[in-house]
Amino acid sequence: MTWLVAMARNRAIDIVRKRGGASFDEPDVLEGASGAPAPLSRREMTEELKRLLTCLGRLDPEKQRIVLLAYYSGWSRDQLAQKLDIPVNTIKTWLRRSLLEIRACMGNKA
């Protein structure tokens, strides 16, 4: 699971860098959070990535947003806490719980 998340994150970072970077003020990463992601076409997605996106879509919208900003856009916990006005420890807990939910979902191969 760790490897899969790292691969998805690294691929996402490569795509963002190729497009010209992500803005801290206006994260466009959130546009495709619940549906198909904008940067990748359907044919470029592996079955594992499709499952990962499905599992991500099952998270609460606020937690989806935090996970995407942390792992897709590369925001630190401090940046997330500052921008979203949420305590750093809460961000840390939400990220951990969200990743555990994604791991459980991925294990179910749903």
N, C-alpha and C positions, 0 to 999 in steps of 0.2 A: 504494500500500500504506500509506504513512504517513497519508494522508487517511482511509482505511478504518479503520485502528487508532484514529485520533483520534476519528472518529465513533462507533465502538463504545464507546470509553472514555467519551466525553462522555455518550452515552445511558445507559451503566451508572451513571455518577455521578448523573445526573438521577433515575434510578429509585431509587438508594440514598437520595438526599436526600428523595425523595417518601415513602419508607417510614419515614424517621426517622433515617437515618444508619447507619453501620457501626461496629462496635466494634473497637478495636485488639486487645482481649484475646481475643475470640471471633469470628473471621471466619466468618460463615455463608455467605460467597460460595463456599466450597469444596464445599458440598453438591451443587451442580449442575455441577461442573467437568468430569466425564467424560460426562455425559448432557445432557439438556435443561436449560437454565438455569431456575431457579425464577422470576426476576423477569419474564421475557418469555413470553407465551403463543406457541404455534406460529404463530398467524395474524398476530402482530405482527412476526415475523421475516422479513427479506428473504432472498433466496437467498444473497446475499453473506455475511450474518451466519450463516446455517446452515453455509456452507462454512468460515467463520472458526472456528465452534465445533467443526466436524469436525476441522479442522487443529489446533486447540488440544487436542482429545482425543487426538491422536497423540503429544503430548509425554509425557515421563516424568512421573509423578505429582508429584514434587518440583518440577520446572520448571513444570508447570501451576499449581501452588500459588503459586509466586513470581510468575509472569506475572499471574495473577488478582489477587493482593494488590497488585501494583504498578499495574496498569492498570485494574482494576475498583474496587478499594477505595482507590486513591490513596496507597498506602504509599510512602515514600521508600526509597532504597537503604539509608540508615542505619537506618531503622526495621526493614526486613527483616533486615538483618545482626544487629541487636540482638536482635530477637524470635526469629530462627531459629538464632542462634549460628553464623553463617557469615560469613567475611570479606567486607567491602564489595566488594572487587575481584572476588571469586568471584560475588557477586550480580550485579554489572555484567556480567561475562562470560556468565553463564547467561541473563540477560535478553537480551543482544545475540544470542547463539546461538539462543535460543528464537524470537526475532522473525525471524531469518533462516530458520529452519525453517518458521515459519508463512508467511512470504513465499513460499518455494519451493513449499509446499503449495498456497497460494492461486493461484500462477501455473500450477499443473498443472490447476486447475479440477476437482479430484477430489472 
